[in-house]
Amino acid sequence: MKRILQITFFMLISVISFCQQVMLLKNINPGAAGSFNFGTDTPTFEYKDRLYFVANSPEFGIELWVYDGEKTELFKDINPGANSAVVDFIFQVGDKMVFAADDGVHGYELWVSDGTPENTKLMIDLLPGSGDGLSKCCYTYSSRFFHVFNNELYFNGNRPNFGIRFFKTDGTAQGTVELAALNGSQRQASGFLEWKGNLYFEVLFEGFWKTDGTPSGTKQIKEGTNDFEPNYLTDMGEYILMANGYDNDIWISDGTLAGTKLVKKMFHPAAVNNVGHYFLRFGNKAYFPGSNPASNTEMWKTDGTELGTVQVSEIEIAINPFIPEYPKRRVVLKDKIYYLGGNQELGSQIFVIDPITDKTELLIDLKDKINGQVYFQTDLVANEKHIFFVAGNAFDRELWYSDGTEAGTFEVEISTNGESTPERLTLFKDKLFFFAQGNSVGYEPHVLDLNKLISSTKNYEKNGNFFFPNPVFNQLNLILENTIKKAEVFDIAGRLEAVYYDSESLNVSNLNPGMKFIRVLDSSNTVHSSRFLKM
């Protein structure tokens, strides 16, 4: 009985979010292309209660913009005119904001700001003249090459006649110190992890390293070989967990050469998850995409031992190139793990793992929601109440949110043609910031007000008389003042059983007998919720 009352209460306060709750912040680059720069790795960064992001405009090129919760404006035209500064790698160092930019004179170098345009300036010209003091390659992985540790930024920089060197800076030119040469022109430090007072990292072709912030304390722990190329360093408390970059075997380390050892030889090179970290720590275990004898990449977990490194799920059988063949984008909500996975029948979907039992379930069958195959889900983020993700048909995708239940999973209408395709979801204050295509605009910055998202759940009517008959055998008739946009019927457990569009007569003859919950959205964007008995 308690379960029924909980579900009934939830159904009565839920709302289908087709009402417009998304606001276009600014049409920075009018036209089909929009202002979103797909080449940047860091499109948003919060500093001093404002959100900074990179955008492209015909007047200023690719520059740094800022949103303070109310207005959206250009922060500074670093490379004057229509030329692009291509801002990237934004970090906070102490009380300063440090980022990379090209002003058209000094090349691609580090800049520093206190949050005002007038005090935003070149920090240091590592490679004097128009040469680039920072590498402009590898945008997909760019944030992996930088890390703030003890209020100093660690990074790879170019020096005249010496190639790439490993540096740290406190945000000033005089506080920029070279730490190591790293043995070659392409040997860049990346994948940083703070652990027990030191900063650990990987170096391409040069293995596993650590630093205490001094040149003498920057040293190699284990040499890189064909069998060992550390990736995805993860703090597991008493040890560091990592994957081998060559074949994704599982390794651990205690920070010493002798204590850096193989845990589990995987069955074949797993698909590398380039989006987010490879490992998601949950308690004393970590979940990761791993390979099995059937050559599928499934969700695995490890406790740092061979016996404790086991497969969790069995769903990844996708062969369509538009469907991910391995788990991606893991987040935690209400003590459960949510991730993007897929197979040929279901397409791209959100799956849920209960870490206590390791039972893996589908959150909701999105194919039924969008009436077709689901492709190309991308972002997945979470706050304390909801997960937010993107799903749809091929390139026609929309924003969704969920409280972790099927009945509490909704699509948010951004564009009336269903093709908004949101990118780079970012939680900021009480809003969700992202780039999307709206009505008659290209990729531009939008926000979803989460307070309105929550308060809109009050926009319902508990009215048991908006339909007849009850009980019902075959046909349920709706009697509302406004026209019907959508009706959904759920079973007693909150699972969606049927969806109806633009109809006042619902054929329920194929539904199983029992108590049902109905939720109806009318043309005024009011949601009517009640229950009925199907005979």
Order of alpha helices (4+ residues) and beta strands (2+ residues): alpha-beta-beta-beta-beta-beta-beta-beta-beta-beta-beta-beta-beta-beta-beta-beta-beta-beta-beta-beta-beta-beta-beta-beta-beta-beta-beta-beta-beta-beta-alpha-beta-beta-beta-beta-beta-beta-beta-alpha-beta-beta-beta-beta-beta-beta-beta-beta
